[in-house]
């Protein structure tokens, strides 16, 4: 998943692929981290959310985190890049 993708699009991709994690890559296709559906849902539901928040912001910014931790522990991983 490209790090410039929005949270809303990432959630749609995850729902369509029926996965709980996404591997996030930068413009050089280098892995920069992972995000969970739970983490993205918490971000989307927070008062700090705007439709301009990108996956890179979730990985590198001080956003709300779910109780299971930054990456969670749920089966199902898909890696997508540009």
N, C-alpha and C positions, 0 to 999 in steps of 0.2 A: 504494500500500500504506500503510495507516495505521501511524503510528509506535508505536501501542500493541499491535500484533500481535506474538505471540511468534515467536522464531526458528524453532521447529518448524513452526508454521503457515505461516510465510513460505516455508520450504523445500518444504513440500507444495504450495503455490500455484505455486512456480517449477517444480517437477517436472511438475505438471499442465499448466501453460502452455508447458512446454518452452522456458524462457527462462533466461538466465544472470544478468541484472540485474533489480532492482526499483527503481523510483523511490519514495522514501518521502515521505509527506506528513504534516503535523501536523493537529490538529483543525480548523484553518481552511482546510484543503486547500492549504496553501502547501508547496511542495517544500522538504524539509530535507536531502535527500541521496539517494545511491544505495547499494545494497548488492549484492554478487555472491553467487552460490551458493557459490563457493569460500570467501569470507569467512565466510558463515554456517556452513558446514560446519566451518571451523577453530574458530569460536566454540563450536559444539555439541560438538566433540570435545576441547575444552580442559578442564583441571581446574577452571577458574573457572565452568564452565557450570552453570546451574540452569534448570529449566523456567519460571522467572519472568523471564528475560532477554527484554526487548522490543527491537524494532528501534531505538527511540530510544537504548537503552543501547549498542547496537553502533555507532551513528553518533557518539555523544558520550562514550563511555567508553574507558578504556585497556584494550582487549581484544586478544588475539593477532591478528596480521595475517598473511595468507598471503604467500608470496614474490613474488607478482605485484603487490602494492600494495593499497591500500585499496579501489579500485574495479575493478581488473583491466581487461582489454581483451578482452572476449568478446562476440560478436554476440548479439542478442536482448534486447530491453528491453520491459517492460510496466509501465505506471503504474496503480496501483489506489489509491483512497482511500475513506474512509468514506462 
